[in-house]
């Protein structure tokens, strides 16, 4: 369902209306959690792309924590989160190792 789209309720039962309200609330919470994780990953990828090892190291741990938090909240699947964390860690490690060999 697109953002801002109203939930269509066919029956006017109290339980149906309550479920519709709950789904709207949950969708908003999930959207904010998903956005937080994606923006943190994007900022980390930007730091990796520019080759800024210090900024990447600084952003890696909070990003991994946000990904883990999204898993506990049910926003991300466990294997998807592990894949994201692995790829980001490998990229940070390779940037760090290339930075030390270039300076040495």
C-alpha positions as CSV (number, residue, x, y, z in Angstrom):
1,X,0.0,0.0,0.0
2,X,1.3,3.4,-0.9
3,X,2.2,5.9,1.8
4,X,-0.7,8.1,2.7
5,X,-3.3,5.7,1.2
6,X,-6.3,5.3,3.4
7,X,-7.2,1.8,4.5
8,X,-10.5,0.7,3.0
9,X,-12.9,-0.8,5.5
10,X,-15.8,-2.7,4.1
11,X,-17.5,-3.7,7.3
12,X,-18.4,-1.2,10.0
13,X,-17.8,-3.6,12.9
14,X,-16.0,-2.4,15.9
15,X,-13.3,-5.1,15.6
16,X,-12.8,-4.3,11.9
17,X,-12.4,-0.6,12.6
18,X,-9.9,-1.3,15.4
19,X,-7.9,-3.7,13.2
20,X,-7.7,-1.0,10.5
21,X,-6.5,1.6,13.0
22,X,-3.9,-0.8,14.3
23,X,-2.6,-1.6,10.9
24,X,-2.2,2.1,10.1
25,X,-0.3,2.6,13.3
26,X,1.9,-0.4,12.7
27,X,2.6,0.7,9.2
28,X,3.8,4.1,10.4
29,X,6.1,2.6,13.0
30,X,7.5,0.1,10.5
31,X,8.0,2.8,7.9
32,X,10.0,5.0,10.4
33,X,12.2,2.1,11.5
34,X,12.8,1.0,7.9
35,X,13.7,4.6,6.9
36,X,16.1,5.0,9.9
37,X,18.0,1.8,8.9
38,X,18.1,2.7,5.2
39,X,19.3,6.3,5.8
40,X,22.1,5.0,8.2
41,X,23.2,2.4,5.6
42,X,23.2,5.1,2.9
43,X,25.4,7.4,5.0
44,X,27.8,4.6,5.6
45,X,27.9,3.7,1.9
46,X,28.6,7.3,1.1
47,X,31.5,7.3,3.5
48,X,32.8,4.1,2.0
49,X,32.4,5.5,-1.5
50,X,34.4,8.7,-0.7
51,X,37.1,6.5,0.9
52,X,36.8,8.1,4.3
53,X,37.9,5.3,6.6
54,X,37.5,7.3,9.8
55,X,33.9,8.2,9.1
56,X,33.1,4.7,7.9
57,X,34.6,3.2,11.2
58,X,32.6,5.7,13.2
59,X,29.3,4.9,11.4
60,X,29.7,1.1,11.2
61,X,28.7,0.2,14.8
62,X,25.6,2.4,15.0
63,X,24.5,1.1,11.6
64,X,24.9,-2.5,12.7
65,X,23.0,-1.7,15.9
66,X,20.1,-0.1,13.9
67,X,20.0,-3.2,11.6
68,X,19.8,-5.5,14.7
69,X,17.1,-3.3,16.2
70,X,15.1,-3.6,13.0
71,X,15.3,-7.4,13.2
72,X,14.0,-7.4,16.7
73,X,11.1,-5.2,15.7
74,X,10.3,-7.4,12.8
75,X,11.0,-4.8,10.1
76,X,13.9,-6.8,8.5
77,X,14.3,-10.5,8.1
78,X,17.2,-12.1,10.0
79,X,19.1,-13.4,6.9
80,X,18.7,-10.0,5.1
81,X,20.1,-8.2,8.1
82,X,23.1,-10.6,8.3
83,X,23.8,-10.1,4.6
84,X,23.7,-6.3,5.0
85,X,26.0,-6.4,8.1
86,X,28.4,-8.8,6.3
87,X,28.7,-6.7,3.2
88,X,29.1,-3.4,5.1
89,X,31.7,-4.9,7.4
90,X,33.7,-6.4,4.5
91,X,33.7,-3.0,2.7
92,X,34.9,-1.2,5.9
93,X,37.6,-3.8,6.5
94,X,38.8,-3.6,2.9
95,X,38.8,0.2,3.1
96,X,40.7,0.1,6.4
97,X,43.3,-2.4,5.0
98,X,43.8,-0.5,1.8
99,X,44.3,2.7,3.8
100,X,47.0,1.2,6.0
101,X,48.9,-0.3,3.0
102,X,48.7,3.0,1.2
103,X,50.1,5.0,4.2
104,X,52.8,2.4,5.0
